[in-house]
Amino acid sequence: MRSETGFDPALLDRFPTSEPRPEGEVEELKRIWAAPKGWGLLTAVNNNYVGFFYVATAFLFFLLAGILALVVRVQLALPLQGVLPQETYNQFFTMHGTVMMFLFAVPMVEAIGVMLLPQMLAARDLPFPRLSAYAFWAYFVGGLCFFASLFVGLAPDGGWFMYPPYTSLTYSPGINADFWLLGIGFIEISAIAGAIEIIVGVLRTRAPGMSLAKMPVYAWAMLVMAVMIIIAFPAVILGTLLLEIERAFNWPFFDPTRGGDALLWQHLFWFFGHPEVYIIFLPASGLVSMMVVALARAPLVGHSLIVLAFLATGFISFGVWAHHMFTTGMPNISVGYFSAASMAVSVPAGIQIFSWIATFAVGKPRYNVPTLFVIGGLVTFVLGGLTGVMVAMVPFDWQAHDSYFIVAHLHYVLIGGMVFPLFAAFYYWTGMTSSRPLSERLGQWAFWLMFVGMQVTFLPMHLTGLMGMPRRVYTYLPGREWEVTNMISTVGAFVLAAGVLAFLVDLARNFRFTVDDDAGNVYGGGTLEWLPTGLYSTRSIPVVRSREPLWDDPKICEDVEQGRYLLPNAPTGLRETIITSPLRAEPEYLQIMPGPSPWPLLAAIFTAGFFLLLTVQAYTPGFVSGVLAILCTLRWLWDTDRVVKEAEVDVGAGIMLPTYVTGPRTHGWWAMVILLIVIGMIFAMAVFSFLYLYGVQPSFWIAPAGWQGAAVTLPLYALAAGLALGSRVMLAREATQLWTPGVLFLCGSVALAAAVGADIAFWHASGLRPDASGQGAIVYMLLTLTGLLAFIGLLMAGYIAARNSRGMIVRPRNNSLDLCVLFVSYAAGQGALTTVLTRAFGA
């Protein structure tokens, strides 16, 4: 019986086939998937290289942030130390927190996903390899430039949370804060690009037969994490945009004397900031859930409960943000709700911890280095979780807030929940990428130094905080009884650093990057990443029938290597992978994948140049760099919507799959929908800001000047959506002139831009100014967001026209046009909602 996708699942029973495939097919795969040589390696887009670059760069930032932390600890070891002056100290602790949270933690978990997921899912690569390359290079270039600001005295100094009014132009007149706002804002764009790649990759590139129930638990963790990024990160993107516009153009979003409110920043920031803790924790939890199975040599106890715990954590974490704001004077009902939610979010974490303990208990664990790091992380995370429950209680939080107790709690949670599992993963999965495994002996030295150093550093900080030492002070007076605990913490920090140094020595002695001749499955894992692989991933894509295929089918490695499963060759002569259905992982079509390209690298460099040049107020070079970034991005996209001469190909055992499909089935459609969710979340946060300022500063709001402007803008938005959708309909009509769909889409994009222009003209004529009040600022901000979409719509129209002129818009349906129509239709809807919203609320 055929499924809802039209594929007959019984066809998968043909695999493995009885006869091995010709050896010559392997050589062809190696040729097609070969990496560039020399400097050309910078243009590589394969996940093996991009993932490795990503992990190495994130670890570099971990080391740099750790060095900053050591200097901070030396400054605080004794009273009245003069190691760092106050201004420099503020830059150091700000950069330490910012680099650890933004440049290490989130990029590292995404980097490991880019490296591991294709192998775990038995895909040839993630579905958008050039997007992965762009995300990495944007992060690499922007992150290094951001960190370099420390060496020229321009590093941010307002804390990694950048609270106004401390970071407003009045109190921070230099460009230090601008480096944070523009630099971090665009690094978050890189994180969102990675999240889109991960969501589509997990849902659409799984090996045939790998239904959601058989999917590795790590893939579940990454899926939930990526969805959380899509929902949470738009809040900080909007927040940084609002604060930078306030600083640059004097729009008073956060100025209470002109109708703004400083607490708006805290709501936006912590709506992102608290889920970020779980964005970091969930992938690490997924890694631990994978490792304990192999280390205990037993199936994971409570697999379904852990998946439900991931989902529950992701959901509850979005209702916890204001527990960072208990001391801001919130209403009692809000305080009670956020306190309860803060304690409730510990329940799913407890489920995971008990599952891991039970798996070790029923199995026969081996006490090697990964096991030590896993158990050490468990102990540390549980201690951090207990103090987390303490600070969720409002009376206690009032006493401990902004003290070193909070610093200790934060580090226990993050180091126990992410850093120790990360080092366990390094030792466990090194066999995938290195020709030699890491040393057990050096690894044990690294663990014990790090574990002991961690406890010695941060356990005394609880006492230091309860004794009254506040956070973010660069020195303190003698006689307050803080000297002993601070000295102990400083000694512990250097012991912890010695453990990291032992790991670096181990890397230098034993790690040798390789693609083909790796050390292999050292710890006996049962999932697909341990299949024999090359740059093309597996020789053939297996049919999955269980959660640990290598344990349940001892011959699977041999059958995969001999090409007895799907796609044992390259039927189109290009890079390919199989796109499967999101629920049951049934084969749907063959994706043609792009190869190495310099354009993602150049687009990332010019994107970084655009933001950084604007930061130093070099406006002309900045806008030139922005234009070049757009051109490079368009050139990179030019090769991606490819139609090959083979309409259908045999992917093995006579199974035929199409090579080009359109509409909601395509991976591109899924990516565009996710992107529109991101844009929609930015808009939703802007709407929240609009309603928040309306509620807290009503005296600064004026009544809208009627609905006259809506009579012009609403029909224009409807016309824009209608013309865009009409272009898609006209493309399918054979009697239509070739240029007609492109012209209709261009007219729709122009109508969208005209609607935004008409609305801006209306508000300007009504006397509302963006620099006069919070109402004016947020109204014009809403219009600006739709205006940016209109600008992108015009770029899309030019892109479609250029492709149409080359005969690349194929009939009756074309993915490029489909996705552009989807974007412009959404933009028209957002614009119409803005028109109604801004006129519906007034004095």
Order of alpha helices (4+ residues) and beta strands (2+ residues): alpha-alpha-alpha-alpha-alpha-alpha-alpha-alpha-alpha-alpha-alpha-alpha-alpha-alpha-alpha-alpha-alpha-beta-beta-alpha-alpha-beta-beta-alpha-alpha-beta-beta-alpha-alpha-alpha-alpha-alpha
